[in-house]
């Protein structure tokens, strides 16, 4: 089973700050997922990436396959970014989504 | 695209009762996943289907849990008999091969 570690567990920042959330995993993978879970409970897939960097609006996800590490960055953070951010990786033999192992999540709070 | 639809949103039942959770995946998605989320264990995969066929049910906690997918547009997760420790939020998600997951809004189950 792939072990997933996220850091920090909790993060509080002022509006406008640059945010970085980290994810490390133990076994090589085909793709890594970043998910967002809002206080209401719904889960949204932010990124699925297998190499390099992806950007969507103010969110940027990077992955270093050799170092088994991914980061999620938020630029110009806003209170509506307050949520739990979850990293997930598939099982060793899986193609993409099968048998995902989830990190424990990073609870982000942005203060106005 | 209506997204993944789960019902009910909330379910409160007494120990020993049968509980059935329902999920309608996004049309055209050939993978369907059932997850359980608790404070203690986070998100866990229970079972997943590919083209309506159960592929891996190793995450199903015990024989009290069963899942079916009679056709491409409907799946159920059944717990019989239910126990207080089954209280959790149950998510259904669907996807295409090697594509991002789309989650339903979840069913919050409380077993008293």
Interface residues (C-beta under 8 A of the other chain):
Chain A: X30 X31 X33 X35 X41 X42 X43 X44 X45 X47 X48 X86 X88 X95 X96 X97 X98 X99 X100 X102 X103 X104 X105
Chain B: X31 X33 X42 X43 X44 X45 X48 X55 X56 X89 X91 X93 X95 X97 X98 X99 X100 X101 X102 X103 X105 X106 X108
